[in-house]
């Protein structure tokens, strides 16, 4: 039997995202959802960092541009948020890249731009 990585933490995060989507609905810019999420994380005692920057190493050189993840939750989950018509394979690849540079194992990709909240668990 396969164990689900960070199951309880992911459940909490997705529940908070559902609350934000229920309150705001679709149609706002991504930053509005990020602001609302930040309030929910604080109110729920969730340890997070917002827009955390990660170095990108290329052949032993640190590139001048950084990867900036929307949220890092509990120092172990990348939360990438979107407010678009529908998620695409490119969004999944972006989240996988965040996981690779952060050395974390679980990413949650959330889309607030649809009638109901859509999410994907992405494991590296």
Secondary structure, 3 states (H helix, E strand, C coil): CCCCCCHHHHHHHHHHHHHHHHHHCCCCCHHHHHHHHHHHHHHCCCCEEEEEEECCEECCEECCCCEEEEEEECCCEEEEEECCCCCCHHHHHHHHHHHHHHCCCEEEEEECCCCCCEEEEEEC
